[in-house]
Amino acid sequence: MKILNTITVVLLSLFLITSCQKELNFEGTSSGSLKTDALGTDCLPSEVVGYYQIDSALNGPISGNYIEVHVNVTYPGEYTIKTDTVNGYYFIGTGTFGSIGVDSVRLYGYGRPLTPGINTFMVSYNNTTCFLDVEVNDGGSSTNAVYTLGGNGSTCTGAVLTGTYMESLSTTSNNTASLDITVASGGDYSLSTPVVNGVSFSSTGSLTTGNTDVILTATGTPTTAGTFNYTVSGAGTFCTFSVTYEPLAAPATFVFTGAPTDCSGATLSGTYTAGVATSQSNTANININVSTTGSYSVSTNQVNGVTFQSTGLINTAGNQTLVLYAVGIPAIAGTFNYTISGGGSSCIFSVTYEAVVTNFITCDIDGVFTTFNFGSTAGLDNSAGPSILSIDGSSSSATPDPSISLQVIKSSGGSVTAGSYNVNQLATGIAVSCDYFDASSMNFTALTDVQNQNQNPAFTITITSITATRCIGTFEGPVKDSQGNTKIITQGVFNVPVQ
């Protein structure tokens, strides 16, 4: 830890704060752009998942609150996609794009919504932005959404099917039906159809207020060819859509590229995290050489709780790519091998599942996204005198700087608790400081100054949640070096263990 600024030294001279190291790293090397509507403003397509309620903590994949956006990838590689902080919470997603083209990404929520209402977030990636809305509900309101399906009581409007529908060919997560829906009040929803011709459609999750679409996923194996009607219902609304199943085509014959060892040129899309259910964005692209066209059904063995599978119709011979969809919930982090079989051939590809990211400190410094995730911890000392909260982290395990240290000191009135603290609150017994050390170990500081209690803007640290084991919050404001040179910290967020 660096030598603290003058006021902090005075207030903390009787206290020792320590922290431990925990390595995390976010970096992005891919390129591309966020998909938007025709006006270039709203994220399109996009999805908001989870129920958002005031004073209810969002803890990333653990709580299951996330938004999903689409990216046009022009160069594969690692990515970090994030939003600004609004109403005490934000979203961030990291991972690797395995190939060029359109891909979907989950951004998990962190923080704690402070007030009810609709919050508009700006999503940023690779110098592109788009916007989407998240609705936060009052703590006393119902968690059930109020909505009406398009075409209520008759034919579903806006119905769009994806995937191949063929008798005796098992459905996968790519077999979906998208339907119009109007949401009067956000919250949880559940929609389903009866089993018809061996197949049913269903969807559960959360909805936000407005006109949108809802995606139902098919489950089962169709028994016969023909056209069948499906009635989807939920929360007192229903409509009907139809699905036509084609007669089963003769099986295709093909060879996996690289068979019978490694699948040559195999690429993965989506983020793979232990304990987080896979979605339609989790795919494996496998190269094949087709000698005879026809129907196909391929799958892998189940490993670490996940299976990859794909069914459909191959219409042309020669070299091409099959898209396999992951199904399941990864049990643990690590790298696992999958053997895919079908068409009289097999090959092997591997998938690496990351551990759930929970500990981090990030911010923009003069507009540059910066992480302090090494040794990202908090210390809370209430042993005597003032209550002292210190939050520390570094950008690298190899060098001590860049680094950051945030402090909130409460001289009376009990422990530091959830709330907003800034450098102009000395009259209420509050002192706040921030020490940012750049790569050259130059110190930029913000601190409570007894001679200036009208700093504008005031450096602010907001604690959205603090327990005996974890501290979550945000921070922002200007910091200056000894010569008066200023850096502006914005969109600062932290989610760290209390040691």
N, C-alpha and C positions, 0 to 999 in steps of 0.2 A: 504494500500500500504506500502511496506517495505521502510526503509531508503535507499535512492539511493546511488550509489557509488560516490566517491569523485569528479570526473570530472562532473558528472551529477548534483551534488549538486551545484557546482560552477556555471554551466551554467543555472541552473533552480532556483536559489535562489529567483528570483523575480516572480516565477510562481507557481500556485497551480493547480494540475490536479486531477480531480475526476472521478469516474466511478460508475455505478450502477450494480446491480446483476441480472443475468439471469441464471437459472439453466438448464444445459444440462448434459447428462451422457452417455458415451459409455463404455460398458464392454462386455467381451465375455466369456462364460462358455461352449460353445459347443466344440466338437472335430470332426476332419475329415481331408480331404485332397482335394486340388484342382484337378479337372480333367485335364489331359494333353494328348498330342499326344503320339505316341509310343516311342518317344525319351525322353519324360518327360520334355520337354521345353515349347512348345507352349500351351496356354490355349485352351482346346478343350472339347466340342464346346464352341465358344465365339461369341459375337456380339457387334458391335460398332454402337451406335445410336446417331444421331444428326449431325449437320454440325459444323465443327471446323475451325475457321478463325482467323488469327492473330489479336491481340488486341480486340478480342470479348470475353467478360466476360462469364464464366461458373458459374452459380449460383445454382448448384444442381438440385433438381426436378423442380425448377421454370423454368429453361431454357431447360430442357428435354434432356440434353446431358449425356449419360451414357454408360457404358460397361456392358455386362452381361456374367458371368462365371458360370461354374457348379462345385458343391462341392459334394463329396461323404461323407455324414454325418454318423459318427459312434456313436455319442452321441449327442442327441438334446439339445438345449439351446441357449443362446444369442451368437451372433457373431459380430465381426468387421473384415471386409476384406478391404484391402486398397492397393494402389499402391505407388510407389515412386513418387517424384515430378520431372517431366521432362518438360523442356521448359516453365516453369512458371505455370503449372497446374498439377492436380492429380485427382484421383478417390477414393471414399470411400463409403462403404455400411455397414449398421448396421441393426440388426433385430434379429429374433428368428427362429431357426429351430425347427419345431414341431415334427419331427420324423426322424428315420434313413433312409438312402437311398440317391439317387442322387437328388439334388435340385439345382435350378438356382437362382442366386443372381444378383441384379442390384447394380452397383457401380456408383454413380453420380459424375459428374465432377465439380471441383471448381478451381478457378484461372483464368488466362488469357494467352492463347498461345502467345509467344513472336515472333517466327519466323516460316515461312512455312516449310513444309517437313514432313517426316514420323518419328514419335516418338515411340520408343519401351518402354513399361511400364512393370515393374515387379510387378505382383500381389502377395500379401502375405496373407496367412491364416494358422494358427495353425502349424507353422514351415514348411509349404510347399509353393512353389512358382511356377509361370508359367509366360509366357510372351505373350504380344499381341501388335499389332501396331495400332496407330491412326494417320491419315493423317490430317495435318493442311494446309489449303489452303491460298493462298495469298489473301489479301483484294480485289484485283482487278479482281480475277478470277470468273468464273461462279459458281453458287451454284448447278448446275445440274450435276449429275454424267454422265459419258460416259461409257457405258457397252454393252456387248453382251451376250444374253442368250445362254447356252449350247444347241447345236442342232438348232441354229438359222435357221428359215425357214422350219424346219421339226420337228421331234419328239424331245421333251425336253430330254436332257441327265441328268442322276442322279436323275430322278424324284422319290421321296419317299413320300408315303401318310401315315398320322397318323389318328387315330380315326376310328369309325364305320360308314359305308356308307350303309344306308338302307332306302327303300322307306317309306315316311311318318314320318321319324324320324329326327327331327330338328338337324341341325349341331350345333356344339359348337366351342369354341376356340381351342379345341383339334383336330378338323378336319383341317389338314394343308397339304400343298404340298410343299416339299422342292425341289428346282431346282438349277442346276449348273449355275453360272454366272461368267463372266470375266469382271473385272472393269478396264478400262484404265485410268480413272480420277475420283477421289472421289467426292462425293456430294450427293444431294438429288435425290431420285428416286420414281417412282410410277408405279406399275405393276397391271394389272387387266385382268379378263376374262369376256366375256359376260355371261348372265344368261342362263344356260343350265339345263333342267330338274328341274327348281326351285332353282338352286344353282349357286353361282358365287364365284370366288376366287380373292383376292386382297392383296396387300402389299404396304406400303409406309414407307419411312424412309431415312436413309443415308447409303452410301457405302464407303468403303475405297479401294484403289487400290490393285488389285491382283485377284487370283482365289479363289472363295468362293462359298457359296450357299445362296439362298434367300428363305425365308419361306412365303408362301401365306396362308391366313386363309380363310376358307369357310364360307359363309353366306347363309342362306335360308333353305328350307325344300324340299327334293327330292320328286317328284310327283309319279314316277313309278320306277320299277326295270329295270335293264339293264346296258349296258356299253355306256358311253357318252364321247365325246371328248371335251376338253377345250383348247382354244387358248389364251395364255397369251401374252400380248404385252405391250411395253413401250419404249420410246426413239428410235423408229425406228427398234427395234428388236422384234422377236416373235418366239414362238415354241408351240407345241401342246402335251398335255398329256391326258391320259384317266382315268376315274373313273368308277368303277363297283359298282352299287347299288344293294344290295341283296333284295329279297322279304321280306316284313315285317313279322317278326316272331310273334308268339302268345305272349302276354304280360307275363312277369315274375310276380310272387307273392313273396313278401318278407316283412320283418318287420325291421324297423330301431331299432338298439339296443338302449334301453333307452326310446323308445316310450311309451307314448305320451309326455314325458317331455324332459329332457336334452338328447342329443345324446351322449351315453356312448362312451368314448374313441376317440371322435372327435379330430383331429389335423389339424392345419393350416400350410401351407408352403408359402414362399414368404414374401415380405415386404409390409405392408399396411400403406400407407401414404395419408393424406388428400390432395386432389387436384392432385394426381398422378394416371394416368390411370392404371388399373390392366393389367396384362399380363398373359401369359400361366403359369408362375411360381406361380401365386396366386391361390392356390387350397385348398380345404377342404376335408380331408379324413373321410368318414362316414362309420361306421360299420353296416352291415346288416346281417340278417339270411334269406337265400333264401329257400323257400319250392318248388317253381316251376320255372324252367329255362325259358328264353325267352328274348324278347326285353324289354327295360325300358326307361323311360323318366322322370327325376325328376328335380325339380327346387325349389328355395326359393322365397319368396316374395321379392320385391325390397325395400331395406332399405339403407338410406344414399347414394343413387345413385348407389348401387351395387346389382347385382343378382348373385347367384350361381346356376349352372345348369350342367346336365350331361345326355347324352343319350348313348345307346349302346346295347350290347347283353351279357346276363349272361348265361354262358355255364355249370356251375356246381351249385349244391345245397349246402346248409350249410352256415357257417359263412365266410364272406369275406368283402372286403372294396370297396366302391364306391369312385371315385375321381371326385369331383365337381370343375368346373372352374369358377372363378370370372369374371364378365363382368361389366364394368362401371367405373366411376370416383368418388371416395369418396368425399362427399361434405365438411364434417367437421371432426375434430378429435373427438375421444370418443369411447365408447364401445357400440355395437349394437347387438341385438338378431335377428337371422334368423330362420325361420321355414321352414324346408324342407319337401316336400310332394311327395308321389309317391308309387306305389305298394300297395295301400290301407293302408298306414301307414304314420306317421309324427313324427318329433322330433325337438328340438331346440338347436342351437349352437350359440356362440357369437364370434364377431370379434372386435378387438381393433385397431382403426386407429390412428397412431401417427401424431403429428403435423410436418410440414416441418422443418427439421433441417437446420438452417442458421447461427447460431452463435457458433464459436468454435475456440480453439487454441490447436493444437496437434503437437507432435514431437516424435522422438526416442531419448532417453537419454541413452547413452552407449548401444544402440540397443534395449532398452525397450520402447514400445509404451506408451506414457504418454499423458493425456489430462488435459487441464486447462480451462474447459468449464464453470465453475461457475464464474459469474461476468466477462465473456469474453467481453471486450469493448475496444474501442480506444478513446483517447482524442486528439484533435488537437487545439492548442492555437497559434493564430497569432495576439494576442491583442497588443503586444509590443515587441521590441527586436527580439530575434531569434524565428523562427517557431519551435514548439515543438510537435512531435507526440509521444504519449505514448500508448502502447498496453499491457493490463493487464488481468490476469485470474488466477483462483485457481483450484485445483483438487477436492476440496470438499467444500460443504456448511457448514460442521460441524467444520472444522478447517481451519486456515488461510493458512497453508502449506500442501503439496507442492504448490508453486505458481511461476509465472513468470512475469517479467516486461521487455518489450522491449522499447527502446527509440531511436528516430532519431531527432537530433537537427540540424537545418539549420540556421547558424548565419547571412546569408545575401542572397539576391537574391530571396526573396519571400517565399511562403509557401512550406512545404514538399509536393512533388508531386510524381507521379509514377516514379520509377527508382530503381537502385540498390545502396545501401549505406553500407559502411564497415568501420572498425575501423582505416583504413589507409588513410582517406581522410581529415584529419585536415587542410591540406594546402588549400583545397577548401571550408573551412568553415563548414565542416560536422563533427559531433560527433555522435557516435553510442555506445549504451550500452545494455547489457542484464544482468538481475539479476534473477538467478534461486535459489529458496529456497527449499531444500529437505524436507522430512517429519519431520526431526529433527530441521528444521529452519536453517540449515547450508547454508550459502550464497556462491554460485558459480557465478563468475562475468566474463564478457567480457566487455572491454571498450576502448574507444579511449585514448591512452597514448601519451602525448606530447613528452616523452622521447623515444618512440619506435613506429615509423611509418612504420615499416617493419614486422608487425606480419604475420606469415605464419603457418597455414592457418588463414586468416582474418575473424573474425566473421562478417557475412553479413546479412542484412535485405533487402529484395527486395519487394517493393510495386508494385504490378501488377495493382491495381486499388484503387483509393481513391476519394470519393465524400463527399458531406456534410453529408451523412448518413451512409456510409459503407466504410470499409477499408479491402482489400484483399491482401494477399501476402505470402511470404515464408521467412524462416530464418534458418541459420545453422552456426556451428562453435564451437570452444572449449570454455569452461568456467572453471575458476579455483577458489578454495577456498583460504583462507589467508595463507595456508601452501603450496600452489603450486600444490595441488592435482587437476587433470583435469578430467572433464567429457566432452564427445563429443555429441553435439546436431546435429542431422541430420533429414532430411525430415520434418523440421518444417513448418507448414502451419497455416494461420489464416484467418478467415472470420468473422469480428466482426462489430457491429454497432459503429458509431462515436457519442459519447455523448457530 
